Amino acid sequence: MTSGTNRRDGVTGHAAPTPAPLATERLSDRLAATLKQQLDSGELAPDQRLPTEQALAAQYGVSRTVVREAVSRLRAAGRLVARQGSGVYVAPAGAARALDFDPEVLTDLDAVLQVVEVRGALEGEIAALAARRATPAQRQAIAVALQRIDDATAAGRDGVAEDLAFHRAIAEASGNPQFGRLLNHLEQYLREAMRVTRGNEAQRQDFADAVRVEHRALVDAIRRGDEDSARAAARNHMAQAEQRLHTAEDLIRSALNRAATRLERPA
C-alpha cells in the first residue's frame, strides 16, 4: 500500500532565505510535518528556541492560527516544550515522546487502513481481557453502550461517537487503562473514514445487519466470560470493518481529499 508520500515531498523542511509559502492543503498538518522533519534532521536542535509565532507565520506564508495549531500538535507529541516567559523550545535530547502518527494518516486511505490494522491487533486482546476481568457493572455498561449505537442510528445520527464509546467501554473492562489511552489516540485517525462507512452502512441494510451481529457476538462472549470467543469476535469485527472500508473506498477517498484540500481561514 502507498502512504501518500508524494504529497509530502513538496514540503522540504529546510529553511531558506525566502521560503515559498506552503500549499493550502491542510496547512497546520503540513507545517507540523515540516517542523517535525527539521526536528528529525537536527536542523532544529535540542534546547533550541523556536522562532516566534509571528516569524513562522511570515516565513511559511500562513496565518498565526495555523502556526499555533502546528506547534500545539508537536508539543502534544513531546517534540516541543513551552517555557513560561521565554518561548517555545525544542525538547531536550532524550526527552520522552508521546505516541504520534504522521499527519498524512489524516488524509490518506491507505494510511487509515494501516491504523485499522493496528487497532485490530489490539482489539482481540482487549476483548479477551474484558471477558476475563469485566465486573457486572462493566458488562452492563458495555450493553448500554451497544444499545446507544442503535438509538443513534434510529435517531438519524451517524453513530460514530457511540461506536467509539462502545469500544472504549470494552477497553475499560479489560482492567488495563493503557488500552483505553491507545484507542483514544487512534480514534482521531479513524473518525472521517468511520463517518463515511457508517453512512454507507445506513444505505446497505446487509452491512448494518452485519455490524449489529458482530457487535452482539462480541458482547455475548464478554458476558459469558469466554475469552477465546471474545478474541475471535473482536478480530472478526475488525476484519469485516476493514472490508467495509474497501467497499466504500471511492467515497472515503473523496471525503479525505475534501478534508485535505479544505482551506484554513486566517486568524
C-alpha positions in Angstrom: 0.0 0.0 0.0 1.1 3.5 -0.7 1.0 6.1 2.0 0.7 9.3 0.0 4.4 10.2 0.4 4.4 12.2 -2.9 2.3 14.9 -1.3 4.8 15.3 1.5 7.7 15.6 -1.0 6.7 19.2 -1.7 7.5 20.2 1.9 11.3 20.2 2.2 11.7 21.0 5.8 14.8 23.1 5.0 14.9 26.8 5.9 15.7 29.1 3.1 16.3 32.8 2.9 12.9 33.3 1.2 10.9 30.1 1.6 7.9 29.6 -0.6 4.5 29.6 1.0 3.1 26.2 1.9 0.4 24.9 -0.4 -3.1 25.4 1.0 -3.6 21.7 1.8 -4.4 21.2 5.4 -1.9 23.8 6.4 -1.5 23.1 10.1 -0.6 19.4 9.4 1.8 20.4 6.6 3.5 22.9 8.8 3.7 20.3 11.6 5.3 17.8 9.2 7.8 20.5 8.0 8.8 21.3 11.6 8.9 17.6 12.5 11.3 17.0 9.6 13.6 19.8 10.8 13.5 18.2 14.3 14.3 14.8 13.0 17.2 16.0 10.8 18.7 18.1 13.7 18.1 21.3 11.8 16.2 22.3 14.9 18.5 21.1 17.7 17.6 20.1 21.3 17.0 23.1 23.5 17.0 25.5 20.5 14.4 28.3 20.8 11.7 28.1 18.1 11.1 31.3 16.0 8.2 33.3 17.3 4.7 32.6 16.1 4.7 35.8 14.0 8.1 34.9 12.4 6.9 31.4 11.5 3.7 32.7 10.0 5.7 35.2 7.8 8.3 32.5 6.9 5.8 30.0 5.6 3.1 32.3 4.4 0.4 31.0 6.8 -1.8 32.5 9.5 -0.7 32.6 13.1 -3.7 30.3 13.8 -2.0 27.7 11.6 1.3 28.1 13.4 -0.4 27.8 16.8 -2.1 24.5 15.8 1.1 23.0 14.3 3.1 23.9 17.4 0.4 22.6 19.7 0.5 19.3 17.8 4.3 19.0 18.3 4.0 20.0 21.9 1.4 17.3 22.5 3.8 14.8 20.8 6.6 15.9 23.2 8.8 17.3 20.5 8.5 20.9 21.7 8.2 22.4 25.2 7.0 25.8 26.3 9.0 27.8 28.9 7.0 30.5 30.6 8.0 33.9 29.7 10.7 32.6 27.3 9.0 30.9 24.3 8.8 27.5 22.8 11.9 25.3 22.6 12.9 22.0 21.1 12.6 19.3 23.7 15.9 18.3 25.3 17.7 15.2 23.9 16.4 12.0 25.4 13.1 13.6 26.4 10.2 11.2 26.4 8.0 11.5 23.3 4.2 10.9 23.1 2.9 8.3 20.6 2.2 10.0 17.3 1.5 9.2 13.7 2.4 11.1 10.5 -0.2 13.8 9.8 -0.7 12.1 6.4 -2.7 9.5 8.2 -5.5 12.0 8.5 -5.8 12.4 4.7 -4.8 9.1 3.1 -7.0 6.0 2.9 -4.1 3.5 2.7 -2.6 5.0 5.9 -6.1 4.9 7.5 -6.2 1.2 6.7 -2.9 0.7 8.4 -4.2 2.3 11.5 -7.2 0.0 11.3 -4.8 -2.9 11.2 -3.0 -1.6 14.3 -6.3 -1.2 16.1 -7.4 -4.7 15.0 -4.3 -6.2 16.6 -5.3 -4.5 19.9 -9.0 -5.2 19.9 -8.7 -9.0 20.1 -6.6 -9.0 23.3 -8.7 -6.2 24.8 -11.9 -8.2 24.3 -10.3 -11.4 25.7 -9.1 -9.5 28.9 -12.6 -7.9 29.2 -14.2 -11.3 29.1 -11.8 -12.4 31.9 -11.9 -9.3 34.1 -15.1 -7.3 33.5 -17.2 -6.6 36.6 -21.0 -6.9 36.4 -21.2 -3.1 36.2 -18.8 -3.0 33.3 -20.7 -5.7 31.4 -23.8 -3.7 31.9 -22.0 -0.5 30.7 -20.9 -2.4 27.5 -24.5 -3.5 26.9 -25.8 0.1 27.4 -23.1 1.4 25.0 -24.2 -1.1 22.4 -27.8 0.0 22.7 -26.8 3.6 22.3 -25.4 2.8 18.8 -28.8 1.5 17.8 -30.5 4.6 19.4 -28.2 6.9 17.5 -28.9 5.2 14.2 -32.7 5.3 14.9 -32.4 9.0 15.6 -30.7 9.6 12.2 -27.2 10.2 13.6 -24.2 8.5 12.1 -23.4 6.7 15.4 -19.6 7.2 15.1 -19.3 8.7 18.6 -21.4 5.9 20.1 -19.5 3.2 18.2 -16.2 4.5 19.6 -17.7 4.8 23.1 -18.7 1.1 22.8 -15.1 0.0 22.1 -13.9 2.3 24.9 -16.3 0.6 27.3 -14.8 -2.8 26.4 -11.2 -1.3 26.8 -12.2 -0.1 30.3 -13.5 -3.5 31.2 -10.0 -5.0 30.3 -8.7 -3.6 33.5 -5.7 -2.1 31.8 -6.1 1.7 31.4 -3.3 1.8 28.8 -5.6 0.1 26.2 -8.2 2.9 26.6 -5.5 5.5 26.1 -4.2 3.8 22.9 -7.7 3.6 21.5 -8.4 7.2 22.3 -5.2 8.1 20.4 -6.2 6.0 17.4 -9.7 7.4 17.2 -8.6 10.7 15.7 -7.3 9.0 12.6 -10.4 6.9 12.0 -13.3 9.3 12.5 -13.6 10.6 9.0 -13.4 7.1 7.5 -15.9 5.8 10.0 -18.4 8.6 9.2 -18.3 7.6 5.5 -18.6 3.8 6.2 -21.4 4.2 8.7 -23.2 6.4 6.1 -22.6 3.7 3.6 -23.9 1.1 6.0 -27.0 3.1 6.5 -27.7 2.7 2.8 -26.9 -1.0 2.8 -29.1 -3.0 5.2 -26.9 -6.0 4.8 -23.9 -4.0 6.1 -25.9 -2.6 9.0 -27.2 -6.0 10.0 -23.7 -7.5 9.8 -22.3 -4.8 12.1 -25.1 -5.4 14.6 -24.5 -9.2 14.6 -20.7 -8.7 15.0 -21.2 -6.3 18.0 -23.7 -8.7 19.6 -21.4 -11.6 19.3 -18.7 -9.6 21.0 -20.9 -8.5 23.8 -22.3 -12.0 24.4 -18.8 -13.5 24.6 -17.7 -10.9 27.1 -20.9 -11.5 29.1 -20.2 -15.3 29.2 -16.6 -14.7 30.2 -15.5 -16.7 27.1 -12.0 -15.3 26.3 -11.4 -17.2 23.2 -14.8 -16.4 21.7 -14.4 -12.7 22.6 -11.0 -12.5 21.0 -12.3 -14.2 17.8 -15.4 -12.0 17.7 -13.3 -8.8 18.1 -10.8 -9.9 15.4 -13.7 -10.8 13.0 -15.4 -7.5 13.6 -12.2 -5.6 12.8 -11.5 -7.7 9.7 -15.0 -7.1 8.4 -14.7 -3.4 9.2 -11.6 -3.3 7.0 -13.5 -5.0 4.2 -16.3 -2.4 4.5 -13.7 0.3 4.3 -12.6 -1.2 1.0 -16.2 -1.4 -0.3 -16.6 2.3 0.3 -13.1 3.1 -0.9 -14.1 5.7 -3.5 -16.4 7.5 -1.1 -13.7 7.6 1.6 -11.0 8.8 -0.7 -13.3 11.6 -1.9 -14.1 12.6 1.8 -10.4 12.5 2.8 -9.5 14.6 -0.2 -12.1 17.2 0.7 -10.7 17.3 4.2 -7.1 17.6 2.9 -7.8 20.5 0.5 -10.1 22.5 2.7 -8.6 26.0 3.2 -7.8 27.1 6.7 -9.1 30.5 7.5 -6.6 33.2 8.6 -7.0 34.4 12.1 
